[in-house]
Structures are given as C-alpha cells and as structure tokens.
Amino acid sequence: MTISFPVNGVFTEKQAAIYNIVLRASRRVFAALKPGASWVDLHKLAERTTLEGLVDLGCLTGDIDEMMEKRIGFIFMPHGMGHFIGLDCHDVGGYLGNSPARIKLPGL
C-alpha cells in the first residue's frame, strides 16, 4: 500500500491523522499475510480499517458493515489495495483465463 510523506517533512494534524489510518491498514494487512491468503480478503481488511479510521476521525458517519456492503471504501481506494507490478503497472494479475473469476464490484 502506498504511503506518502509531506514535501516539507512536517505533517499537518490532518495529514498525520490520514497517514496513521493508512499505516494502521498496512500493518493489519501485513499481519494477515500468509500463504494462500485471499487478495480480496486482504483488500477488504485494508478498506475496513480505512473506513473505521475515517469514522473515528469524524470524516464519515454510519455503520461500517453497511459501508462495506455498499462499497463506500472504493471512493478512498479506487485502485484497490494496490497495483500489481509487472511489465505494465496496470497488469490485472491473476486473471489469465477464468480462474479465479474476476469480481466486478468497485475496487475489487
């Protein structure tokens, strides 16, 4: 997952809050990594963590499960958890043929 830093080396309070949400999501995903882990499950973990952080910060209100169901996290993670890296940074990865079936929901 991508994490950015302020050009002047000093976070504003809002920048630091967002940075820490993304860092928390990254750490939760890395802790859940294991052979056979589902990319979609890991993405959803990152998305849930991000939504929880945005609710805690007061940027969003509502039920996290409902936000997950309605794919609200897509607004904040439009490329999913990250790009596959290959010859082209937009390689779709894992979708040669029909196995596994591609999920058509936003962000997944």
C-alpha positions in Angstrom: 0.0 0.0 0.0 1.2 3.4 -0.8 2.1 5.9 1.9 3.0 9.5 1.2 5.1 12.0 3.1 4.8 15.8 3.2 7.3 17.5 0.9 8.5 19.8 3.8 8.9 16.8 6.1 6.3 18.0 8.6 2.7 16.7 8.8 -0.2 18.9 9.5 -2.6 17.5 12.1 -5.0 16.3 9.3 -2.1 14.8 7.2 -0.8 12.9 10.3 -4.3 11.5 11.0 -4.7 10.2 7.5 -1.2 8.9 7.4 -1.8 6.9 10.6 -5.0 5.4 9.2 -3.2 4.2 6.1 -0.3 2.9 8.2 -2.7 1.0 10.5 -4.3 -0.5 7.4 -0.9 -1.5 6.0 0.2 -3.1 9.3 -3.1 -5.0 9.7 -2.8 -6.4 6.1 0.9 -7.4 6.6 0.0 -9.1 9.9 -2.7 -11.1 8.0 -0.4 -12.2 5.1 0.2 -15.9 4.8 0.4 -18.4 2.0 -3.0 -18.8 0.4 -4.4 -15.6 1.8 -7.1 -14.1 -0.4 -6.2 -10.8 -2.1 -9.8 -9.8 -1.8 -10.0 -10.6 1.9 -6.8 -8.6 2.4 -8.2 -5.7 0.4 -11.4 -5.7 2.5 -9.3 -5.7 5.7 -7.5 -2.6 4.4 -10.7 -1.0 3.4 -12.5 -1.7 6.7 -9.5 -0.3 8.6 -9.6 2.8 6.5 -13.3 3.3 7.0 -13.0 2.7 10.7 -10.3 5.3 10.9 -12.3 7.8 8.9 -15.3 7.3 11.2 -13.1 7.7 14.2 -11.7 10.9 12.7 -15.3 12.3 12.1 -14.9 12.3 8.3 -17.6 9.6 7.9 -20.6 8.6 9.9 -22.6 5.4 9.8 -22.3 1.7 10.0 -19.1 0.2 8.8 -20.7 -3.1 7.7 -23.2 -1.1 5.6 -20.4 1.0 4.1 -18.5 -2.2 3.2 -21.7 -3.7 1.6 -22.3 -0.5 -0.4 -18.6 -0.3 -1.4 -18.1 3.2 0.1 -14.4 2.4 0.6 -14.0 2.4 -3.2 -14.2 6.2 -3.0 -11.0 6.2 -0.9 -9.2 3.2 -2.6 -10.2 3.5 -6.3 -7.3 1.2 -7.4 -7.9 -1.3 -4.7 -5.2 -2.2 -2.2 -2.5 -1.6 -4.9 -1.4 -2.2 -8.4 0.1 -5.4 -9.5 3.6 -4.7 -10.7 4.8 -6.3 -13.9 5.7 -5.1 -17.4 2.8 -2.7 -17.1 1.8 -1.2 -13.7 -1.8 -1.9 -14.7 -1.3 -5.6 -15.1 -4.5 -7.2 -13.9 -2.7 -10.1 -12.3 -4.3 -13.5 -11.5 -6.9 -13.3 -14.2 -5.5 -15.3 -17.1 -8.4 -17.4 -18.3 -11.3 -17.6 -15.8 -9.7 -18.8 -12.6 -10.4 -17.2 -10.3 -13.5 -15.5 -11.6 -13.0 -11.7 -11.6 -15.0 -9.8 -9.0 -16.8 -6.9 -10.7 -17.5 -4.8 -7.6 -15.9 -1.4 -7.4 -12.3 -1.6 -6.1 -12.1 -5.3 -6.1 
